[in-house]
Amino acid sequence: MKPINPAQKNKLKTALPSVSSPPIYRIEQLFDGARQVRLLHKGQEYRLSITKADKLILTK
């Protein structure tokens, strides 16, 4: 297999869609002092809870 020369490499970069990082949400902002929030995804409700051990649990 031949190595890709710099001109080809630049062409490949522009041909591929850019991948951005997913957004980051601070738990303090999302929960706003509560221990549980409800999330709606495709008509289904989920609950994201903070446990006594300060872990996160997602349940349907």
ABEGO torsion letter per residue (X at the ends): XBBBBAAAAAAAAAABBBBBBBBBBBAAAAAGGBABBBBBBGGBBBBBBBBAAGBBBBBX
